[in-house]
């Protein structure tokens, strides 16, 4: 137990008013009243009111009565109270309003009243958590005896957080379909914070680019009916399908992800999010709600659960395995049992562990929050010890960057660790793939969410320190089963994105037969075949036979560029053709992180002004927090912003009136300058800004960008070191995708 167990029933009670449900992310005034119990609270005793560590609820402030989140605290008997807001409680309840009783004490029946979002002097109220939670708890703990031993009250106050009105629509259907075979379309309404909402109504017009059998031309949505799922759709003609979803006035609300229809397919495209947590560890909402959300709200095909191991009790591990067993339905939905080995960074850092079957033993990095204070024989305190303990298990491990980052130099076992996670809601970490190259590891690329907000498969950062949308991985599999998933992971047949469902094909072609290995020959004896074509993730001995790399990407939005990498080195960048008149569209981006560990987020503050002319319009790129929009402080002349990056990027697209005569004046807290528009071309102008790949980039973009971009690129292996070849696709909306590398290797000894 994380708190003292002494007589909790006599430590008092707490209640909150008003009751009922509140819109997530809205402002409210909440009055929490603590009534002292049998012992009261002694002089210098304390009361802690805590909420979840990862909640983005507004931080109570005690000094400005007219500003948001103003909070007051009073004692009914006039005792002096010392109040502070800090992270001073036990995980997962770190966020805390700490109240110390000084120059006085409380007797039984005396009260402490906390008015969160006190509106009496002009404050708009407390900004509530932006993600939904039916039981948002204010956990109350009491140090009645001034011993610094806190007892949790038997019942702490709760409120319900529900979705707001619809702010946008999403349309999801497969990325790849076989002509004549059935598939589904899901139409989801979301509020401004990304919560699926049933508070939507009206008529939707469905406008496909080609005939889709079974697809109605219009759908009437009544309040309470969203999401809408249309099953049994079929496309008879081979080709690419697009879908526009419009309102009754034919104003576009959204477009569906691209769908390629083929005559036959050995491998299908299945989307998954293998990484997230529920309230039993540090996440939000129950584990049952977690899996139901992934299946019925995010509409992913594959999901896993990755609770921090040091918070997973034996009882919860059994319950989690029961839930994955129940939700796993081959052919419909794959649920995978697993956990996050959350070792200290110096012990190897975070690793995600998945098992093919339930009832496998959990080997924790520590038992600090689940044990009785004694060393647990099953614990593995280092990543190396974890890999040793997992030998013989039907398991896959993925290196992760979270609060702790995986240190591949400290430990790596290619027999188990088959991929690195280069993007999650924590940010973007392409450097982890480069770490793998440095040690000669042959790994694939995945992107998952590490969702903490009860939204696996469709998580957004809200207003917290999480700075990115959660990622997704497209697994190339012959069927939707656990066995096919594990085979895809072990063969690196997958690509990851920053949350968009993009179609991506990366293949290599040879003029003469080459050797394709069925597993990494560096790990031991393996079988091989002679082939002339390979795909992403494959390990190939080609000798000096050139490889023609063929890449095709169809974006969920227009595509800005495709970068081809030879290992860590950028080999070529391919952009859409732009042979018309010079564009008047300019892009200004900022990106990067402070460093690898916690506190990596970069808080960007900046302004941009135009001299010698005006801008016609400005559009934000990856402005993910609705509370921090791009501000036009002087129409057509000046912009200002505040945004966060955590390895990912954000920025502005600017359309100038002329595009040649103006001067762009950029000022940020990490650098800037004056830039003549006529001197800015399609190549990046880079301003280094320290940190971890922290920089500012300026360049000119075509006025109109295509949704499809393809390239051919010749590669020759010169050895003896591996040549990993992979691509990174960047959409105009700031979303990205990474393929798993094709590994060109020397002949094994």
C-alpha positions in Angstrom: 0.0 0.0 0.0 1.4 3.4 -0.9 -0.2 5.2 2.0 -0.5 4.5 5.8 -3.2 2.2 6.8 -4.0 3.6 10.3 -7.7 4.1 10.9 -8.7 5.6 7.6 -12.4 5.6 8.6 -11.6 8.1 11.4 -9.5 10.5 9.3 -12.5 12.6 8.1 -14.4 12.9 4.9 -14.4 15.0 1.7 -17.1 16.1 -0.7 -17.2 18.2 -3.9 -19.9 20.5 -5.3 -21.5 20.9 -7.7 -21.9 17.3 -8.7 -22.8 15.9 -12.1 -20.9 15.8 -15.3 -18.6 18.5 -16.8 -17.4 19.0 -20.3 -13.8 17.9 -20.7 -11.5 20.8 -21.1 -14.1 23.4 -20.0 -13.9 25.8 -17.1 -15.7 25.3 -13.8 -15.7 26.3 -10.2 -15.5 23.3 -7.9 -15.7 23.5 -4.1 -14.1 20.7 -2.2 -14.8 20.5 1.5 -12.8 18.4 3.9 -14.4 17.7 7.3 -11.9 16.6 10.0 -12.4 13.2 11.6 -11.9 11.9 15.1 -8.3 13.2 15.5 -8.7 16.4 13.7 -5.4 17.6 12.3 -2.6 18.6 14.7 -0.5 21.8 14.5 1.8 21.4 11.3 -0.3 18.4 10.1 -1.2 18.3 6.5 -3.9 17.6 3.9 -3.0 16.5 0.4 -5.5 16.8 -2.5 -4.0 15.0 -5.5 -5.0 14.2 -9.1 -3.3 11.9 -11.6 0.3 12.6 -12.6 -0.5 12.7 -16.3 -3.6 14.8 -16.1 -3.6 18.1 -18.0 -6.0 19.8 -15.7 -5.1 23.4 -15.2 -2.5 23.9 -12.4 -4.2 25.7 -9.5 -2.7 29.1 -8.8 -3.0 31.2 -5.6 -2.0 34.7 -6.6 -4.1 36.2 -9.4 -7.8 36.3 -8.6 -8.8 37.3 -12.2 -6.8 34.6 -14.0 -7.7 31.0 -14.8 -7.3 28.3 -12.2 -7.3 30.8 -9.2 -7.8 28.7 -6.1 -8.5 29.7 -2.5 -8.2 27.6 0.7 -9.7 28.5 4.1 -10.2 26.8 7.5 -13.6 27.1 9.3 -11.9 27.8 12.6 -9.5 30.4 11.2 -6.3 28.4 11.5 -3.5 29.6 9.3 -3.0 27.4 6.2 0.2 27.2 4.2 -0.7 26.2 0.6 1.4 25.1 -2.3 1.0 23.3 -5.6 3.7 20.7 -6.4 4.3 17.1 -7.5 4.6 15.8 -4.0 2.6 12.6 -3.8 3.1 9.0 -4.8 2.7 8.0 -8.4 0.3 8.0 -10.1 -1.1 10.8 -7.9 1.8 13.3 -8.1 -0.1 16.5 -8.9 -1.0 17.8 -5.4 -2.4 20.8 -3.6 -0.6 20.5 -0.3 -2.2 22.3 2.7 -0.2 22.6 5.9 -2.0 23.6 9.1 0.2 26.2 10.9 -0.5 28.4 13.9 -3.5 26.4 14.8 -5.1 23.0 14.5 -8.4 21.3 13.5 -10.8 19.5 15.8 -13.3 16.9 14.7 -15.9 18.6 12.6 -13.8 21.6 11.6 -13.5 22.0 7.8 -11.1 23.1 5.2 -12.7 24.5 2.1 -10.9 24.5 -1.3 -12.5 26.6 -4.0 -10.8 25.4 -7.3 -11.4 28.1 -10.0 -12.7 30.6 -7.5 -14.8 32.9 -9.7 -15.8 35.5 -7.1 -13.1 38.0 -8.3 -13.2 37.4 -12.0 -11.4 34.1 -12.7 -13.0 32.1 -15.5 -12.6 29.0 -13.3 -10.5 25.9 -13.3 -9.7 24.5 -16.7 -10.7 20.8 -16.3 -8.8 17.9 -17.8 -9.2 17.7 -21.6 -9.7 13.9 -21.9 -12.8 12.2 -20.8 -13.0 10.2 -17.5 -16.2 9.1 -15.8 -14.5 9.0 -12.4 -12.0 11.8 -12.3 -10.8 11.6 -8.7 -9.4 14.2 -6.3 -7.6 11.8 -3.9 -7.5 13.2 -0.4 -4.8 12.1 2.1 -4.5 13.2 5.7 -1.5 13.6 8.0 -3.6 14.0 11.2 -0.7 13.6 13.6 2.0 15.8 12.0 4.1 12.7 11.4 4.4 13.0 7.6 2.5 9.7 7.4 -0.5 10.2 5.1 -3.6 8.1 5.3 -5.9 8.0 2.2 -9.6 8.7 2.9 -11.8 5.6 2.2 -13.8 7.7 -0.3 -12.4 10.6 -2.3 -14.5 13.0 -4.3 -15.0 12.4 -8.0 -16.5 14.2 -11.0 -17.3 12.9 -14.5 -15.7 14.4 -17.5 -17.7 13.9 -20.8 -17.1 14.9 -24.4 -18.0 18.3 -25.7 -19.8 19.2 -29.0 -18.5 17.9 -32.3 -15.7 20.1 -33.7 -14.5 17.8 -36.5 -15.2 14.5 -38.2 -12.9 11.6 -39.1 -13.5 8.9 -41.7 -11.6 5.6 -41.4 -11.5 2.7 -43.9 -8.8 0.2 -44.8 -5.5 1.3 -46.4 -5.5 -1.8 -48.7 -8.5 -3.8 -49.9 -8.9 -6.7 -52.3 -11.4 -6.1 -55.1 -14.8 -7.7 -54.3 -14.0 -8.4 -50.6 -16.0 -6.6 -47.9 -14.7 -3.8 -45.8 -16.1 -1.1 -43.5 -16.2 2.7 -43.1 -16.2 4.4 -39.7 -17.4 8.0 -39.3 -16.3 9.5 -36.0 -17.1 12.9 -34.5 -14.6 14.5 -32.1 -14.7 17.5 -29.8 -12.0 20.1 -29.9 -9.7 18.0 -27.7 -10.0 14.9 -29.7 -12.6 13.0 -27.6 -15.0 11.0 -29.7 -18.4 12.5 -29.1 -22.0 11.5 -29.6 -23.0 15.2 -29.4 -23.2 15.4 -33.2 -26.1 15.5 -35.6 -26.9 16.3 -39.2 -26.7 14.9 -42.6 -23.3 13.7 -44.0 -22.8 13.4 -47.8 -20.4 10.7 -48.8 -18.5 11.4 -52.1 -16.2 8.6 -53.2 -13.8 9.0 -56.2 -15.2 5.8 -57.7 -18.1 3.5 -57.1 -18.2 1.7 -53.8 -20.9 -0.9 -53.6 -23.0 -0.6 -50.4 -21.9 3.0 -49.7 -24.9 5.3 -49.3 -24.7 8.8 -50.8 -25.8 10.4 -47.6 -26.1 9.4 -43.9 -28.3 11.1 -41.4 -26.7 11.2 -37.9 -28.9 11.7 -34.9 -27.6 13.0 -31.6 -26.3 10.0 -29.6 -25.6 7.8 -32.7 -21.9 8.6 -33.5 -19.7 6.9 -34.4 -21.4 5.5 -37.5 -20.1 2.2 -38.9 -21.1 1.1 -42.4 -20.2 -2.6 -43.0 -20.2 -4.7 -46.1 -18.7 -2.2 -48.6 -17.0 -3.5 -51.7 -14.9 -1.9 -54.5 -14.9 -3.9 -57.7 -12.3 -1.9 -59.7 -8.6 -2.0 -59.0 -7.2 1.5 -58.2 -6.9 4.2 -55.6 -10.0 5.4 -53.7 -10.6 8.7 -52.0 -13.6 9.8 -50.0 -14.9 13.2 -49.2 -17.3 13.7 -46.3 -19.4 16.8 -46.6 -22.2 18.5 -44.8 -25.6 19.1 -46.4 -24.3 22.3 -48.1 -21.4 20.2 -49.6 -18.8 21.9 -47.4 -16.0 19.4 -46.8 -15.8 18.1 -43.3 -13.0 15.6 -43.7 -11.5 13.1 -46.1 -10.9 9.4 -45.5 -7.5 7.9 -45.4 -6.3 6.7 -48.8 -7.5 3.3 -49.9 -5.7 1.2 -52.5 -7.8 -1.6 -54.2 -5.8 -4.5 -55.6 -6.7 -7.7 -57.4 -4.9 -9.8 -54.9 -2.6 -9.3 -51.9 -0.2 -11.7 -50.1 0.1 -9.1 -47.3 -2.7 -6.9 -46.0 -2.2 -3.6 -44.2 -3.4 -3.7 -40.5 -3.1 -0.7 -38.2 -2.1 -1.1 -34.6 -1.2 0.7 -31.4 0.7 -1.7 -29.1 1.6 0.8 -26.4 -0.5 2.5 -23.8 -1.6 2.4 -20.2 -4.9 2.4 -18.2 -5.8 3.7 -14.7 -4.5 0.6 -13.0 -1.0 2.1 -13.6 -0.6 5.7 -14.7 -3.2 6.0 -17.4 -6.9 6.9 -17.5 -10.0 4.7 -17.3 -10.1 1.0 -16.8 -8.3 -1.7 -18.8 -11.6 -3.0 -20.1 -12.4 0.5 -21.4 -8.9 0.8 -22.9 -9.4 -2.2 -25.2 -13.0 -1.3 -26.0 -11.9 2.2 -27.0 -9.2 0.9 -29.3 -11.6 -1.4 -31.1 -14.8 0.6 -31.1 -13.7 4.3 -31.1 -10.2 4.3 -32.6 -11.0 1.5 -35.0 -7.5 0.0 -35.0 -6.9 -3.7 -35.8 -4.2 -4.4 -33.2 -3.7 -3.2 -29.7 -1.5 -4.0 -26.7 -1.3 -2.8 -23.2 2.0 -1.6 -21.6 1.6 -0.7 -17.9 4.7 0.3 -16.0 5.9 -3.0 -14.5 6.6 -1.5 -11.1 2.9 -0.6 -10.7 1.5 -3.9 -12.0 0.4 -6.1 -9.1 0.1 -9.8 -9.5 -3.7 -9.4 -9.4 -3.7 -6.8 -12.2 -1.4 -8.9 -14.3 -3.8 -11.8 -14.1 -6.7 -9.5 -14.9 -4.9 -7.9 -17.8 -4.2 -11.4 -19.3 -7.8 -12.3 -18.9 -8.9 -9.1 -20.7 -6.5 -9.7 -23.7 -7.7 -13.3 -24.0 -11.3 -12.1 -24.1 -10.8 -9.3 -26.6 -8.5 -11.2 -29.0 -10.7 -12.3 -31.9 -8.6 -13.6 -34.9 -9.8 -12.0 -38.1 -11.5 -9.1 -36.4 -9.3 -7.7 -33.6 -5.9 -8.7 -32.1 -5.2 -7.9 -28.4 -1.7 -8.7 -27.1 -0.6 -9.3 -23.5 2.5 -7.5 -22.3 4.0 -4.9 -20.1 6.5 -2.1 -20.1 9.8 -3.0 -18.4 10.5 0.4 -16.9 14.0 0.2 -15.7 15.9 3.3 -14.6 17.8 4.9 -17.6 21.1 3.8 -16.2 19.9 0.2 -16.0 18.9 0.1 -19.7 15.8 2.3 -20.0 12.3 1.5 -21.1 11.5 -1.7 -23.1 8.1 -2.9 -24.3 7.5 -6.7 -23.8 4.8 -8.6 -25.6 3.9 -12.3 -25.3 2.3 -14.6 -27.9 0.1 -16.1 -25.2 -1.3 -15.3 -21.8 -0.2 -16.5 -18.4 3.5 -15.8 -18.9 5.5 -14.5 -15.9 6.1 -10.8 -15.5 9.7 -9.9 -14.7 9.7 -6.4 -13.3 12.5 -3.8 -13.4 11.6 -3.3 -9.7 8.6 -3.9 -7.4 8.8 -0.5 -5.7 5.1 0.2 -5.8 3.7 -3.3 -5.7 5.9 -5.3 -3.3 6.2 -5.4 0.5 9.5 -3.7 0.5 11.5 -6.9 0.0 13.5 -7.9 -3.1 11.4 -10.0 -5.4 13.2 -13.0 -6.8 11.5 -12.5 -10.3 12.7 -8.9 -10.7 15.2 -8.1 -13.4 16.9 -4.8 -12.5 18.8 -4.4 -15.8 17.8 -4.7 -19.4 20.5 -7.3 -19.8 19.0 -9.4 -17.1 15.6 -9.0 -18.7 16.8 -10.3 -22.0 18.4 -13.3 -20.2 15.2 -14.1 -18.4 13.2 -13.9 -21.6 15.3 -16.5 -23.4 13.0 -19.3 -24.6 9.9 -17.2 -24.3 7.7 -16.6 -27.3 8.1 -12.9 -26.9 9.0 -9.7 -28.7 10.7 -6.6 -27.2 10.7 -3.1 -28.6 13.0 -0.3 -27.5 11.0 2.8 -26.2 11.6 6.4 -25.3 9.3 7.6 -22.6 10.1 9.1 -19.2 13.2 6.9 -19.6 14.9 6.2 -22.9 16.1 2.8 -24.0 19.9 2.7 -24.0 20.8 0.3 -26.8 24.5 0.6 -26.0 23.9 -0.7 -22.5 21.9 -3.7 -23.6 20.4 -5.2 -26.8 19.4 -8.7 -27.8 18.4 -9.0 -31.5 16.7 -12.4 -30.8 14.1 -10.5 -28.8 14.4 -6.8 -29.5 13.1 -6.5 -33.0 12.2 -2.9 -33.4 12.6 0.7 -32.1 9.8 3.1 -31.4 10.7 6.4 -33.2 7.5 8.3 -32.4 4.9 8.4 -29.6 2.9 11.0 -27.8 6.3 11.7 -26.0 7.7 13.0 -29.3 9.8 11.9 -32.2 13.0 9.9 -31.7 14.7 9.0 -35.0 17.9 9.1 -33.1 17.0 5.8 -31.5 17.0 4.1 -34.9 20.5 5.7 -35.4 21.6 4.3 -32.1 20.6 0.8 -33.4 22.7 1.4 -36.6 25.6 2.4 -34.4 25.7 -1.0 -32.6 25.0 -3.0 -35.8 21.4 -3.9 -34.8 19.0 -4.9 -37.5 15.7 -3.5 -36.3 12.4 -2.4 -37.7 10.6 0.9 -37.1 7.3 1.3 -35.1 5.3 4.2 -33.9 2.8 3.8 -31.1 1.0 6.2 -28.7 2.1 5.4 -25.2 -1.4 6.7 -24.5 -2.1 7.8 -20.9 -5.5 9.5 -21.6 -7.8 6.5 -22.3 -7.6 6.9 -26.0 -5.3 4.1 -27.5 -5.1 4.3 -31.2 -6.3 7.9 -31.4 -4.6 9.9 -28.6 -3.9 13.7 -28.7 -1.6 15.6 -26.4 -4.2 17.9 -24.9 -2.6 20.7 -22.8 0.0 18.6 -21.0 3.7 18.1 -21.4 3.0 15.4 -24.0 3.9 17.3 -27.2 2.7 15.1 -30.0 -0.1 13.0 -31.4 0.2 9.3 -30.7 1.7 7.2 -33.4 0.3 4.2 -35.4 2.1 1.3 -37.0 0.9 -0.4 -40.2 1.7 -4.1 -40.0 2.0 -6.0 -43.3 0.5 -9.4 -42.5 -1.3 -12.2 -44.5 -4.1 -12.3 -41.8 -5.2 -10.6 -38.7 -3.9 -12.9 -36.0 -1.3 -12.8 -33.2 0.9 -15.3 -35.0 0.9 -13.1 -38.1 1.7 -10.0 -36.0 4.6 -11.6 -34.3 5.9 -12.8 -37.6 5.6 -9.3 -39.0 7.5 -7.9 -36.1 10.3 -10.4 -36.3 10.6 -9.8 -40.1 10.4 -6.0 -39.6 7.5 -5.9 -42.2 5.9 -2.7 -40.9 6.1 1.1 -41.1 5.2 3.7 -38.5 3.5 7.1 -38.7 2.8 10.0 -36.4 -0.9 8.9 -36.2 -2.0 9.2 -39.8 -3.1 6.2 -42.0 -0.8 6.6 -45.0 -0.3 4.1 -47.8 3.5 3.4 -48.1 5.2 0.9 -50.3 9.0 0.5 -50.2 10.5 -2.3 -52.3 14.0 -3.2 -53.6 14.6 -4.7 -57.1 17.7 -6.4 -58.4 18.8 -7.3 -62.0 20.1 -10.7 -60.8 19.2 -13.0 -58.0 20.3 -12.1 -54.4 20.1 -13.8 -51.1 17.2 -13.0 -48.8 17.5 -14.3 -45.2 14.5 -15.5 -43.3 16.0 -14.2 -40.1 19.0 -12.2 -39.1 22.1 -14.4 -39.9 24.0 -12.5 -37.1 21.7 -14.3 -34.6 22.6 -17.8 -35.7 21.9 -20.2 -38.5 18.9 -19.3 -40.6 17.3 -20.3 -43.9 17.6 -18.2 -47.0 16.1 -17.8 -50.5 17.2 -16.3 -53.9 15.0 -13.5 -55.0 15.0 -10.5 -57.2 12.6 -8.3 -55.2 12.5 -7.5 -51.5 10.4 -5.3 -49.2 10.9 -3.1 -46.2 12.5 -4.9 -43.3 14.2 -7.6 -45.3 17.9 -8.5 -44.8 19.7 -9.1 -48.1 23.1 -10.2 -49.3 23.4 -8.6 -52.7 27.1 -8.6 -53.3 27.7 -5.6 -55.6 24.4 -6.1 -57.4 22.7 -2.6 -57.5 19.3 -2.3 -55.9 16.6 -0.1 -57.5 14.6 1.3 -54.6 11.0 1.9 -55.5 8.9 4.1 -53.1 5.3 5.1 -53.4 3.4 7.1 -50.8 -0.2 8.2 -50.7 -0.8 10.6 -47.9 -3.8 11.3 -45.8 -2.9 14.9 -46.7 -0.7 16.4 -49.5 2.9 15.2 -49.4 5.8 17.7 -49.0 8.8 15.4 -49.5 10.3 12.0 -49.2 13.8 11.6 -47.7 15.8 8.5 -48.5 18.5 7.5 -45.9 21.5 5.3 -46.2 21.9 4.5 -42.6 22.2 7.8 -40.7 23.1 9.8 -43.9 20.5 11.5 -46.0 21.0 10.3 -49.5 18.4 12.1 -51.5 15.3 14.3 -51.0 12.5 14.1 -53.5 9.9 16.9 -53.6 6.8 17.3 -55.8 7.5 18.8 -59.2 7.0 22.6 -59.3 7.8 24.0 -62.7 5.2 26.8 -62.8 5.5 30.3 -61.6 7.4 30.9 -58.4 5.3 30.0 -55.4 4.2 32.6 -52.8 3.9 29.9 -50.1 6.6 29.8 -47.5 7.1 27.4 -44.6 8.7 28.3 -41.3 9.3 25.3 -39.0 10.8 24.8 -35.5 11.7 21.4 -34.2 13.7 19.3 -31.8 14.1 18.5 -28.1 16.1 19.7 -25.2 17.8 16.3 -24.7 17.0 12.6 -24.5 15.5 12.3 -21.1 12.6 13.8 -19.1 12.1 17.5 -19.6 12.9 17.1 -23.3 10.0 19.4 -24.4 11.0 22.7 -26.0 8.7 25.7 -25.2 8.9 27.9 -28.3 7.8 31.5 -28.2 8.0 33.5 -31.3 6.7 36.2 -33.6 6.9 36.8 -37.3 6.4 40.1 -39.2 6.4 40.9 -42.9 8.2 44.1 -44.1 7.8 45.5 -47.6 4.5 43.9 -48.2 1.8 41.7 -46.5 0.8 38.1 -46.2 -2.5 37.0 -47.6 -3.0 34.1 -45.1 -1.2 32.1 -42.5 -1.9 28.5 -41.5 -0.5 26.7 -38.4 1.3 23.3 -38.8 1.1 20.9 -35.8 -0.3 23.5 -33.4 -1.8 20.7 -31.2 -3.0 22.6 -28.1 -6.2 24.5 -28.7 -5.3 26.8 -25.9 -2.2 28.0 -27.8 -3.4 29.0 -31.3 -1.4 30.9 -33.9 -2.3 34.6 -33.3 -2.5 37.2 -36.0 -1.6 40.3 -33.9 -1.6 42.7 -36.8 -3.7 41.7 -39.8 -1.5 40.8 -42.8 1.6 42.0 -41.0 2.4 40.1 -37.8 2.0 36.7 -36.1 2.8 35.5 -32.6 2.7 32.0 -31.1 3.7 29.7 -28.3 4.1 26.0 -29.1 5.8 22.9 -27.8 8.0 20.4 -29.6 9.5 17.2 -28.2 11.6 16.0 -31.1 8.8 16.6 -33.5 8.1 19.8 -35.5 5.6 22.7 -35.6 5.4 25.7 -37.8 3.6 28.1 -40.1 2.7 28.2 -43.8 2.7 31.8 -45.0 1.3 33.0 -48.3 2.8 36.4 -49.2 1.2 38.8 -51.6 4.2 39.0 -53.9 6.6 36.3 -52.8 9.8 38.2 -53.9 9.8 41.7 -52.6 8.9 41.1 -48.9 11.2 40.5 -46.0 10.3 38.0 -43.3 11.4 39.0 -39.9 11.5 36.0 -37.5 12.1 36.2 -33.8 12.0 33.3 -31.4 13.5 32.5 -28.0 16.0 30.2 -29.8 17.1 32.5 -32.7 15.7 34.1 -35.8 16.7 36.7 -38.4 15.7 38.7 -41.4 15.1 36.8 -44.6 14.5 38.3 -48.1 11.6 36.3 -49.6 13.3 36.4 -53.0 16.3 34.6 -51.7 14.3 31.7 -50.1 14.1 28.7 -52.4 12.9 25.1 -52.1 16.1 24.0 -50.2 16.0 24.3 -46.4 17.6 27.3 -44.8 18.6 26.0 -41.4 19.2 27.9 -38.2 20.8 25.6 -35.6 19.4 26.1 -32.1 21.3 23.7 -29.8 19.6 21.0 -27.8 18.9 17.7 -29.5 18.3 18.4 -33.2 16.7 21.7 -32.2 16.6 24.0 -35.2 14.5 26.4 -37.3 14.0 25.8 -41.0 12.6 28.1 -43.8 11.9 27.2 -47.4 9.5 27.7 -50.2 6.7 25.2 -50.9 4.6 24.8 -54.0 1.2 26.4 -53.9 -0.4 23.0 -54.5 1.0 19.7 -53.4 -0.1 16.2 -54.5 -1.3 13.4 -52.2 0.8 10.8 -54.1 4.5 10.9 -54.5 6.8 8.2 -55.9 10.5 7.8 -56.5 13.2 5.5 -57.8 16.7 5.5 -56.3 19.7 3.3 -57.1 21.7 1.8 -54.2 25.0 -0.1 -54.4 26.3 -2.0 -51.3 30.0 -1.4 -50.9 30.4 -3.0 -47.5 31.7 -4.3 -45.2 29.3 -2.5 -42.8 25.6 -2.9 -43.1 23.8 -0.5 -45.4 20.3 0.1 -43.9 18.1 1.9 -46.5 14.9 3.5 -45.3 12.6 6.4 -46.1 10.9 9.2 -44.2 7.7 10.7 -45.7 6.6 14.2 -44.6 3.1 15.4 -45.3 2.3 19.1 -45.6 0.2 19.0 -42.4 3.4 18.0 -40.4 2.6 14.3 -40.1 5.4 11.9 -41.0 6.0 8.2 -41.7 9.1 6.0 -41.5 9.6 2.7 -43.2 11.6 -0.2 -41.7 15.0 -0.4 -43.4 16.0 -2.8 -46.0 19.3 -4.1 -44.7 22.0 -4.7 -47.4 24.7 -6.8 -45.7 27.9 -8.5 -46.3 27.9 -12.3 -46.6 27.8 -13.8 -43.1 30.9 -15.8 -42.0 
